[in-house]
């Protein structure tokens, strides 16, 4: 793939990540690994993206915690190399699992706790609204758990909805 196309994808992925609350450097490193067919060491990523070594290192650590990037062994090399998860569906489900665990689950727990405590203090529109939110979030939680439990069914459902 030509360099201009790689650059365009990396910058678009970085901007998209930023709009979703992901550090733009993390998203740019991820974009580079997605759109290239090679393993990258930290020094090569630093040179290619023109960001600091510590920023690249932190970005790779974050991406590894999301299970979308992994270390690979290069025979005869002492440097650590990294590649992107090769399966786009697996990458999507790994991101979904992590976002649910890091963002949705704490929100659900907080809303449930707030609702329970608010009910003890009385009633009113705010308590009703919290109850509705808890019910809605419980429904989304069940759907998310079903989706993450059976990736093949979700893929089939998406293909069906998309008409493929």
C-alpha positions in Angstrom: 0.0 0.0 0.0 1.4 3.4 -0.9 2.6 5.8 1.9 0.0 8.5 1.1 -2.9 6.0 1.6 -1.3 4.7 4.8 -1.0 8.3 6.1 -4.6 9.1 5.1 -5.9 6.0 7.0 -3.7 6.7 10.1 -4.9 10.3 10.4 -8.5 9.4 9.8 -8.3 6.6 12.4 -6.6 9.0 14.8 -9.4 11.6 14.4 -12.1 9.0 14.7 -10.5 7.6 17.9 -10.3 11.0 19.3 -14.0 11.6 18.7 -14.7 8.3 20.6 -12.7 9.3 23.6 -9.5 7.4 22.6 -6.2 9.3 22.7 -5.3 10.3 19.2 -1.8 8.9 19.5 -3.2 5.5 20.6 -5.6 5.6 17.7 -2.9 6.6 15.2 -0.6 3.8 16.3 -3.5 1.4 16.0 -4.3 2.7 12.6 -0.7 2.2 11.4 -0.8 -1.4 12.6 -4.2 -2.0 11.0 -3.3 -0.7 7.6 0.2 -2.2 7.2 1.3 -5.8 6.6 4.3 -5.9 8.9 5.4 -6.1 12.5 6.6 -2.8 13.9 9.1 -2.0 16.6 8.8 1.1 18.8 11.6 3.0 17.1 10.1 2.4 13.6 6.7 3.7 14.8 8.3 6.7 16.4 10.0 7.6 13.1 6.9 6.9 11.0 4.4 8.8 13.1 6.7 11.5 14.4 5.6 11.0 18.0 7.7 10.5 21.1 9.0 7.1 22.1 7.2 7.3 25.5 4.0 8.1 23.7 4.3 5.1 21.4 5.2 2.8 24.3 2.2 4.0 26.3 0.0 3.7 23.2 1.1 0.1 22.6 0.5 -0.8 26.3 -3.0 0.6 26.0 -3.7 -1.2 22.8 -2.4 -4.5 24.2 -4.8 -4.0 27.2 -7.7 -3.8 24.7 -6.4 -7.1 23.1 -6.2 -5.4 19.7 -2.4 -5.5 19.4 0.1 -8.2 20.4 3.8 -8.6 20.6 5.5 -10.9 18.1 8.9 -12.5 18.1 11.3 -11.7 15.3 14.1 -14.3 15.0 17.5 -12.7 15.7 16.0 -9.4 17.0 16.2 -8.1 20.5 13.6 -5.4 19.9 10.0 -6.0 20.6 7.7 -6.0 17.6 4.0 -5.5 17.5 1.2 -6.4 15.1 -2.5 -5.7 15.0 -5.2 -8.4 15.6 -5.6 -9.8 12.1 -9.3 -10.6 12.4 -11.4 -7.4 12.2 -14.4 -9.1 13.8 -12.2 -10.3 16.7 -10.9 -6.8 17.1 -14.4 -5.4 17.2 -15.5 -7.9 19.9 -12.4 -7.3 21.9 -13.1 -3.5 21.9 -16.7 -4.1 22.7 -15.8 -6.3 25.7 -13.3 -3.7 27.0 -15.7 -0.8 26.6 -18.5 -2.6 28.3 -16.2 -3.6 31.2 -14.5 -0.1 31.5 -17.4 2.2 30.8 -20.8 0.5 30.7 -20.6 -1.8 33.7 -19.6 1.0 36.1 -22.3 3.2 34.8 -24.9 0.4 35.3 -23.7 -0.2 38.8 -23.9 3.5 39.7 -27.4 4.0 38.3 -28.6 0.9 40.1 -27.1 2.0 43.4 -28.4 5.6 43.0 -31.9 4.3 42.1 -31.9 2.0 45.2 -30.8 4.8 47.5 -33.2 7.3 45.9 -36.1 5.0 46.4 -35.3 4.9 50.1 -35.5 8.7 50.3 -38.9 8.9 48.6 -40.4 9.2 45.2 -40.9 11.7 42.4 -40.0 12.3 38.8 -36.3 11.9 39.4 -36.7 8.5 41.0 -39.0 7.4 38.2 -36.5 8.6 35.6 -33.7 6.7 37.4 -35.9 3.6 37.4 -36.5 4.0 33.7 -32.8 4.4 33.1 -32.0 1.4 35.2 -34.5 -0.7 33.2 -33.1 0.6 29.9 -29.5 -0.1 30.9 -30.4 -3.6 32.2 -31.9 -4.3 28.8 -28.8 -3.1 27.0 -26.7 -5.1 29.4 -28.6 -8.3 28.6 -28.2 -7.6 24.8 -24.5 -6.9 25.2 -23.9 -10.1 27.2 -25.8 -12.1 24.6 -23.8 -10.5 21.8 -20.5 -11.1 23.5 -21.4 -14.7 24.4 -22.1 -15.7 20.8 -20.1 -13.8 18.3 -21.1 -16.1 15.5 -24.8 -15.3 16.1 -24.1 -11.6 16.1 -22.2 -11.8 12.9 -25.1 -13.8 11.3 -27.7 -11.3 12.6 -25.7 -8.3 11.3 -25.3 -10.0 7.9 -29.0 -10.7 7.8 -30.0 -7.1 8.7 -27.5 -5.9 6.1 -29.0 -8.2 3.5 -25.8 -10.1 2.9 
